[in-house]
Every structure is written in structure tokens, then in C-alpha cells.
Amino acid sequence: MLKNKGKMIGVQVTITRLTDETQPGWVECRLTDINGEDWTFVEKAPMVSKPPLDAKSSYPQQGVIACELFLTWLDITGREVVTIDTSIPWGVKSTNGKTQFDVFASQLTRLEAK
């Protein structure tokens, strides 16, 4: 399990398409929670992807949304589950305003400071 001790944590997402080419470029991302529900985000491309993305890029692409880890537990099958909040540190929220999600710990990754 990734412990958030001064390190930035991110949750893996799938970048599905470019939504706006206006600088810095905006992309649609999807996060799948532990229940298999997909959550959509529209975010600045540099916030979710290291490689630059534009209309010529191939989609889907892998991306990461920075988040804060709140709770950790095991589900009934023994898989590690975490509750994350994408509003911390950069105010990212889904298109319907949701910011807290239950995801599998395997969906998390460490981020390098920007």
C-alpha cells in the first residue's frame, strides 16, 4: 500500500479524448471505482499527462489525477480498497462535482512533484 507521507499520490485514469485545443488543452478522463462505475473528468492535459496531448495524439491514453488518501480497508475478498479525494491538492472534480471515490489500492501511484 502507498502511504502518503509527504509524497504526492495519484489515481490512474484513462484519457479518452481531447475536448478543447485551447491552451493548455483539455482532455476527458475516466476513473473506474470499486463498483465498476465510471466517473468522468474534464481537466487540463498537463495536469493528468506527462506527454503533451493534442488533436493528433492517439486515444485512449493513460493518465493520473493527483489525490489525497483518506481511508484504507480490505473488501470481503481481501482486496485493499482506499477512499481518495481528488479535490486535494489541485481542486479536481468529476463532471458531476464528486471528489471522493473508493478505488483499489492497485490504482494508486506515487507522483513526482510538479
Secondary structure, DSSP 8 states (H G I E B T S, - for coil): ----SSSEEEEEEEEEEEEE-STT-EEEEEEE-TTS-EEEEEEEHHHH-SS---TTS-SSEEEEEEEEEEEEEE-TTS-EEEEEETTTTT----TTS--EEEEEGGGEEEE---
